């Protein structure tokens, strides 16, 4: 009997190996065996027919960057864009594809229940995310997912992360260490903002404490003093919604110089009266997801009716530029 079981295992294994390209039925001892290939993992090469179908549906074909938001109730996984060199490509449902068809294929290919993602914060790997349920679609029609996130103890209180599908995540050497907003950052934050506001010919806010809507410490170059990211708003809120047409937003990244204090190396000032629309940026996180030793920074920008993403890329020692801004849908 043991020899018969061994022979069955050998033949059954041969059937599996020779039928991975399709589903077939086989008769064995009066029983019908159906050999089903395993589901294809995202990011692997597809056949010509599958590539054509993916292209027709507008599905991403490469590695996807995700934004993870955690609150007391659950964690949500949100597609940001498809990695394309040192930039991203916008993920959106084509107009001629039904929402139902796009969502179904996207979830099957990318967000199936039980799939795992590697989670990063402040340039380091800090945990994992597992898909458990479905979340609402983004403004561009990309499905989102809900699930469970597990992180190292030092990141327990962190609410936002970056993520990649497990097996497709970048290999980063940094150990997680969250920089703190210290006295120097608090002292210089409004001084830098005032200088930028006056240079743009805009009026000072009535109160600096009220205008400062976001202030974060980050470590982009590993210096002894962390860099800072700050958002100041006048006539606006750091959320999707209307703003004062005379309002403005100021976002900057600044680093420390022992002789001059904190000085900005990336600045984005938006005068709503000139642009005719609201755009209020804030820092989400940063990571060397291209694995070339240079950091990329992910921002979220709030408009009057939706929010979108923007990526800043380090191009030199203190040179940064915007390399991608997500499409508005």
C-alpha positions as CSV (number, residue, x, y, z in Angstrom):
1,X,0.0,0.0,0.0
2,X,2.9,2.4,0.8
3,X,4.3,1.8,-2.7
4,X,1.0,2.5,-4.3
5,X,0.7,5.9,-2.4
6,X,4.3,6.7,-3.5
7,X,3.5,6.0,-7.1
8,X,0.4,8.1,-7.0
9,X,2.4,11.0,-5.6
10,X,4.9,10.8,-8.4
11,X,2.3,10.7,-11.1
12,X,0.2,13.4,-9.5
13,X,3.3,15.6,-9.2
14,X,4.0,15.0,-12.9
15,X,0.5,16.1,-13.8
16,X,0.9,19.3,-11.8
17,X,4.2,20.2,-13.4
18,X,3.0,19.5,-17.0
19,X,-0.3,21.4,-16.6
20,X,0.6,24.7,-15.0
21,X,-0.5,26.6,-18.1
22,X,-4.1,25.7,-17.9
23,X,-6.9,23.8,-16.1
24,X,-7.4,20.1,-17.1
25,X,-9.4,17.2,-15.8
26,X,-7.8,13.7,-15.4
27,X,-9.4,10.3,-14.6
28,X,-7.6,8.4,-11.8
29,X,-8.9,5.3,-10.2
30,X,-12.5,6.2,-11.0
31,X,-12.1,9.8,-9.7
32,X,-11.8,13.0,-11.7
33,X,-8.9,15.2,-10.7
34,X,-8.9,18.9,-11.7
35,X,-5.5,20.5,-11.9
36,X,-5.8,24.2,-11.4
37,X,-2.7,26.5,-11.7
38,X,-1.9,28.9,-8.8
39,X,-3.0,32.5,-9.2
40,X,-0.4,34.8,-10.8
41,X,1.4,37.1,-8.5
42,X,1.4,40.8,-9.4
43,X,4.6,42.1,-11.0
44,X,5.4,38.9,-12.9
45,X,5.5,38.7,-16.7
46,X,2.2,37.8,-18.3
47,X,1.5,36.1,-21.6
48,X,0.6,38.2,-24.7
49,X,-3.1,37.6,-24.2
50,X,-3.1,38.5,-20.5
51,X,-0.9,41.6,-21.2
52,X,-3.4,42.7,-23.9
53,X,-6.4,42.2,-21.5
54,X,-4.6,44.1,-18.7
55,X,-3.9,46.9,-21.1
56,X,-7.5,47.1,-22.3
57,X,-8.6,47.4,-18.7
58,X,-6.0,49.9,-17.8
59,X,-4.6,47.7,-15.0
60,X,-1.1,48.5,-13.6
61,X,1.6,46.1,-15.0
62,X,4.4,46.9,-12.6
63,X,5.2,47.6,-9.0
64,X,2.7,49.8,-7.1
65,X,3.4,52.2,-4.3
66,X,0.7,52.3,-1.6
67,X,-0.2,54.7,1.1
68,X,-1.3,53.1,4.4
69,X,-3.5,55.0,6.9
70,X,-4.1,53.6,10.3
71,X,-6.7,54.7,12.8
72,X,-8.3,53.2,15.9
73,X,-10.8,51.2,13.9
74,X,-8.8,49.7,11.0
75,X,-6.0,50.3,8.5
76,X,-6.6,51.2,4.9
77,X,-4.3,50.5,1.9
78,X,-4.5,53.1,-0.9
79,X,-2.8,52.8,-4.3
80,X,-0.6,55.9,-5.0
81,X,0.9,55.1,-8.4
82,X,2.8,52.6,-10.5
83,X,6.6,52.9,-10.2
84,X,8.2,54.0,-13.4
85,X,11.9,54.7,-13.2
86,X,12.4,57.4,-10.6
87,X,8.8,58.6,-11.0
88,X,5.3,57.2,-10.9
89,X,2.4,56.6,-13.3
90,X,-1.2,57.5,-12.3
91,X,-3.5,54.6,-11.6
92,X,-7.0,55.3,-12.9
93,X,-9.9,53.5,-14.4
94,X,-10.3,54.1,-18.2
95,X,-13.6,55.8,-19.1
96,X,-14.6,52.9,-21.4
97,X,-14.2,50.3,-18.7
98,X,-17.0,49.7,-16.2
99,X,-16.3,50.3,-12.5
100,X,-17.4,46.8,-11.7
101,X,-15.0,45.2,-14.3
102,X,-12.1,47.3,-13.3
103,X,-12.6,46.8,-9.6
104,X,-13.0,43.0,-10.0
105,X,-9.8,42.5,-12.0
106,X,-7.8,45.0,-9.9
107,X,-8.7,43.2,-6.7
108,X,-8.0,39.8,-8.2
109,X,-4.6,40.9,-9.4
110,X,-3.4,43.2,-6.6
111,X,-5.7,43.2,-3.5
112,X,-6.9,39.7,-3.1
113,X,-7.8,38.8,0.5
114,X,-4.9,37.5,2.5
115,X,-2.2,39.2,0.4
116,X,0.6,40.7,2.4
117,X,2.5,44.0,2.0
118,X,5.7,45.3,3.4
119,X,5.3,48.5,5.3
120,X,7.8,51.4,5.6
121,X,8.1,54.6,7.7
122,X,10.8,57.2,7.6
123,X,12.9,55.3,5.2
124,X,12.9,52.0,7.1
125,X,10.9,48.7,7.1
126,X,8.7,48.7,10.1
127,X,6.1,45.9,9.6
128,X,3.5,44.2,7.4
129,X,-0.1,44.7,6.2
130,X,-2.5,42.0,5.4
131,X,-5.6,42.5,3.2
132,X,-8.8,41.5,5.0
133,X,-11.6,43.5,3.3
134,X,-12.6,46.0,0.7
135,X,-12.3,49.8,0.9
136,X,-14.0,52.5,-1.2
137,X,-12.5,53.4,-4.6
138,X,-10.3,56.5,-5.0
139,X,-11.4,59.5,-7.0
140,X,-9.7,58.0,-10.0
141,X,-11.6,54.7,-9.5
142,X,-8.7,52.6,-8.1
143,X,-9.9,50.1,-5.4
144,X,-8.6,50.3,-1.9
145,X,-8.4,47.6,0.8
146,X,-8.8,47.4,4.6
147,X,-6.8,45.1,6.7
148,X,-4.5,44.5,9.7
149,X,-1.2,46.2,10.1
150,X,1.6,44.9,12.4
151,X,4.6,47.1,13.2
152,X,7.6,47.2,15.4
153,X,7.0,48.6,18.9
154,X,8.6,51.9,18.1
155,X,6.1,52.6,15.3
156,X,3.0,51.7,17.3
157,X,1.7,55.2,17.4
158,X,2.5,56.0,13.7
159,X,-0.6,56.6,11.6
160,X,0.7,56.7,8.1
161,X,3.1,54.5,6.1
162,X,4.3,53.6,2.6
163,X,3.9,50.0,1.4
164,X,4.7,47.6,-1.4
165,X,3.5,44.1,-2.2
166,X,5.6,41.5,-0.4
167,X,8.4,40.3,-2.7
168,X,8.3,43.6,-4.6
169,X,9.4,45.9,-1.8
170,X,12.8,47.8,-2.0
171,X,15.7,46.5,0.1
172,X,16.6,49.4,2.4
173,X,19.4,49.1,5.0
174,X,18.2,51.7,7.5
175,X,16.9,50.7,10.9
176,X,13.8,52.6,12.1
177,X,14.4,55.6,14.2
178,X,11.8,58.4,14.3
179,X,13.3,61.9,14.6
180,X,11.6,64.2,17.0
181,X,10.4,67.8,16.5
182,X,12.8,69.5,18.8
183,X,13.3,73.1,20.1
184,X,15.4,74.2,17.0
185,X,12.7,73.1,14.6
186,X,10.0,74.8,16.6
187,X,12.0,78.0,16.8
188,X,12.9,78.2,13.1
189,X,9.7,76.8,11.5
190,X,7.7,80.1,11.5
191,X,10.8,82.2,10.9
192,X,11.4,80.3,7.6
193,X,7.7,80.5,6.7
194,X,7.7,84.3,7.3
195,X,10.6,84.8,5.0
196,X,9.0,82.7,2.2
197,X,5.6,84.5,2.6
198,X,7.2,88.0,2.4
199,X,9.3,86.9,-0.6
200,X,6.1,85.9,-2.4
201,X,4.5,89.3,-1.6
202,X,1.8,87.7,0.5
203,X,0.4,89.2,3.8
204,X,1.5,87.7,7.1
205,X,-1.0,85.5,8.9
206,X,-2.8,86.9,11.9
207,X,-1.2,84.3,14.1
208,X,1.6,81.9,13.4
209,X,0.3,79.2,15.6
210,X,-3.0,79.1,13.7
211,X,-1.3,79.2,10.3
212,X,1.1,76.3,11.1
213,X,-1.0,73.2,10.1
214,X,1.7,70.6,9.9
215,X,5.3,70.3,11.2
216,X,7.3,67.1,11.0
217,X,10.9,66.1,11.6
218,X,12.5,63.8,9.0
219,X,15.9,62.3,8.3
220,X,16.8,62.4,4.6
221,X,20.6,62.6,4.7
222,X,21.4,61.1,8.1
223,X,22.8,64.4,9.5
224,X,23.0,65.0,13.3
225,X,20.1,67.5,13.0
226,X,17.0,66.3,11.3
227,X,15.4,68.1,8.4
228,X,11.9,69.5,8.7
229,X,8.8,69.6,6.6
230,X,6.2,72.3,7.3
231,X,2.8,73.5,6.0
232,X,1.4,76.9,6.6
233,X,-2.1,77.9,5.5
234,X,-4.1,81.2,5.4
235,X,-7.8,81.1,4.6
236,X,-7.7,77.3,4.3
237,X,-7.7,74.0,6.1
238,X,-5.6,70.9,5.6
239,X,-8.4,68.9,4.2
240,X,-10.6,68.5,1.1
241,X,-13.1,71.4,1.0
242,X,-13.5,75.1,0.1
243,X,-11.1,77.8,0.9
244,X,-10.9,81.6,0.9
245,X,-10.2,82.7,-2.7
246,X,-7.6,85.1,-1.2
247,X,-5.9,82.4,0.8
248,X,-2.6,80.7,0.2
249,X,-0.5,77.7,1.2
250,X,3.2,77.4,2.0
251,X,5.1,74.1,2.1
252,X,8.8,73.7,2.5
253,X,11.6,71.3,3.3
254,X,14.5,72.7,5.3
255,X,17.8,71.5,6.7
256,X,20.1,72.7,9.4
257,X,23.2,74.8,8.9
258,X,25.3,75.6,12.0
259,X,26.0,79.1,10.7
260,X,22.6,80.0,9.4
261,X,20.1,77.8,11.2
262,X,17.4,76.1,9.2
263,X,17.2,77.0,5.5
264,X,14.7,75.7,2.9
265,X,15.9,73.5,0.0
266,X,12.4,72.9,-1.5
267,X,9.6,75.4,-1.5
268,X,6.1,75.4,-2.8
269,X,4.0,78.6,-2.4
270,X,0.5,78.7,-3.9
271,X,-1.4,82.0,-4.0
272,X,-5.0,80.9,-4.6
273,X,-5.9,84.3,-6.0
274,X,-3.4,83.7,-8.8
275,X,-4.0,80.0,-9.5
276,X,-7.8,80.2,-9.1
277,X,-7.8,76.9,-7.1
278,X,-6.8,75.5,-3.7
279,X,-3.7,73.3,-3.3
280,X,-2.6,72.6,0.3
281,X,0.3,70.1,0.5
282,X,1.6,68.1,3.4
283,X,4.3,65.5,3.9
284,X,3.3,61.8,4.1
285,X,6.6,60.1,4.2
286,X,9.9,59.4,2.4
287,X,11.7,56.3,1.1
288,X,14.5,55.3,-1.3
289,X,12.1,53.1,-3.3
290,X,14.4,53.2,-6.4
291,X,17.3,51.8,-4.3
292,X,19.8,54.2,-5.7
293,X,20.8,56.0,-2.5
294,X,18.4,59.0,-3.1
295,X,15.2,59.6,-1.2
296,X,11.8,60.3,-2.7
297,X,9.2,62.2,-0.7
298,X,5.5,61.6,-1.0
299,X,3.1,64.5,-0.5
300,X,-0.6,64.7,-0.3
301,X,-2.3,67.8,-1.8
302,X,-5.8,68.8,-0.8
303,X,-8.0,70.5,-3.3
304,X,-11.5,71.8,-3.0
305,X,-13.2,68.6,-4.2
306,X,-10.5,65.9,-4.0
307,X,-6.9,65.1,-2.8
308,X,-4.0,63.8,-4.9
309,X,-0.4,62.8,-4.5
310,X,2.9,64.4,-5.5
311,X,6.5,63.0,-5.5
312,X,9.6,65.0,-4.8
313,X,12.9,63.5,-5.9
314,X,16.4,64.3,-4.7
315,X,18.6,65.3,-7.7
316,X,21.6,66.6,-5.9
317,X,23.1,67.4,-2.5
318,X,20.5,70.0,-1.7
319,X,18.5,69.9,-5.0
320,X,15.0,68.5,-5.1
321,X,12.3,68.7,-7.7
322,X,8.8,67.5,-8.4
323,X,9.0,64.4,-10.6
324,X,5.3,63.4,-10.6
325,X,1.9,64.8,-9.6
326,X,-1.0,62.5,-9.7
327,X,-3.8,63.2,-12.1
328,X,-7.0,64.7,-10.8
329,X,-10.1,62.8,-11.8
